[in-house]
Amino acid sequence: MSTSTLKFKIRLLDQRVAPEERERLLADPGFGRIFTEHMVRIRWYAATGWHDAELAPYAPLTLDPGTAVLHYAQAVFEGLKAFRQRSGGVAAFRADAHAARFRRSARRLALPELPEETFLEAIDVLLDADHEWVPGAPEHSLYLRPLMFASEVSLSVHPADQVTFLLIASPSGSYFPRGVKPVSVWLSEDFSRAAPGGTGAAKTGGNYAGGLLAQAQAAAQGCDQVVWLDSHEHRWVEEMGGMNLCFVFGRGGRAKVMTPALTGTLLPGVTRDSLLALGGDLGYEVEEGRISVDEWQTGCEDGSLTEVFACGTAAVITPVGAVKSARGSWVVGDGGPGEVSMRLRQALVDVQRGVAPDPHEWLYHARVSSKD
């Protein structure tokens, strides 16, 4: 339960969406296309700190053309999910870990750090108002998007003296419309996502904007996603698009799950961390290491590398079935979803929905749950 010292002002919509219309929208929400009826907003001034916390009706923002974020991209965000629980109520998955990463991202972008208890209170306040928008269908959830940006009106290049925090929510289905099906990837040797000392470990929009051209290049090569290599040698595998990568060596109970170690250029994914823990729980050997492009190809060819998957909050686990680069192409395993990948995915989803025990205490049971 949150212990935020900020008092939230609550402004609810006078006319709520009719239940039958809400159910129609929740039946096929897509991803990030529709939004709930309210949002949280908190302001920060350098002279006064965090203040004016409120829940307000979801509405467009009005920004001066000179607002700093439009010019210098001083902004960070998070992405986490809330799920209907089998026993009733609503829980957000690993909200504390997302709150901590939000603070780290803010620190890297010279933004004020939102206290973790305020981050959690914002989730409670929003879910209290909009919990009926949490879908109950399999593969559906309420995607929560906290964000913070420089709202000061100034063209001077400096850490902003005025900042706005928002929390919005979007009922969502599968991130990839075709569901849990293997993707093909293009190894980018022309572009780099991040370099040592940069912002690779922060969740900031510029990292994603800088990747769009490489993603377009992957599409032009007939691939679904781009895979990033290290910026120095373009040899070591780092991430897939905006997701972490995991490699499975061997089969069955003796399989080993390896993911590239955090070097400051990779995003420290919460799903990545969760799967490492669950992998150990399931009896797999888990490791944070590194793998080169040549090792990836050789491992697939000799059968020692049996599965590859990407992981992240939005898509959970996405199998990688085929790889293509300027120097050649190859198939991972038989090109289909792997047994270890799918077992890990099911274990994670079961915890998120309260179907399986939660030994790591990852579920943040929202305040509204006590009213159900």
Buried (B, 14 or more C-beta within 10 A) or exposed (E): EBEBEBEBEEEEBEEBBEEEEBEEBBEEBBBBEBBBBBBBBBBBBEEEEBEBBBBBEBEEEEEEEEBBBBBBBBBBBBBBBBBBBEEEBBBBBBBBBBBBBBBBBBEBBEBBBBBBBBBBBBBBBBBBBBBBBBBEEEEBBBBBBBBBBBBBBBEEEEBBBBBBBBBBBBBBBBBBEEEBBBBBBBBBBEBBBBEEEBBBBBBBBBBBEBBEEBBEBBEEBEBBBBBBBBBEEBBBBBBBBBBBBBBBBBBEEEBBBBBBEBBEBBBBBBBBBBBBBBBEBBEBBBBEEBBBBEBBBEBBEEEEBBBBBBBBBBBBBBBBBBBBBEEEBBBBBEEBBBBBBBBBBBBBBBBBBBBBEBEEEBBBBBBBBEEE
